[in-house]
Amino acid sequence: MAWSLNDGVTVAETPDGVVLLDEREGRYWQLNDTGGVVLRSLLEGGGAERAVAELRRRYPSAGDVVAADVQKVVGRLKASGMVRDES
């Protein structure tokens, strides 16, 4: 899947993750480091699968919850209008 930021959304890396600004509505979204992994994976073309693999590597004790959590983050980013699926 190819993902991109929606028009009017900008991203800034922070020491703790990522901040998204929706300039259309003046809303900020702050993602922790884990959410930042998901967003970067989407925008770099790796999709949710790469994010799951990376997070399982970082947090092996998280087990099966990683995939479900990644899907939640993807769903919320999409529902918020921050990102779009271009595939």
PyMOL commands that set and color helices and strands:
alter all, ss='L'
color gray80, all
select helices_A, chain A and resi 33-43+47-58+60-62+65-80
alter helices_A, ss='H'
color red, helices_A
select strands_A, chain A and resi 3-5+9-14+17-22+27-32+83-85
alter strands_A, ss='S'
color yellow, strands_A
deselect
rebuild
show_as cartoon
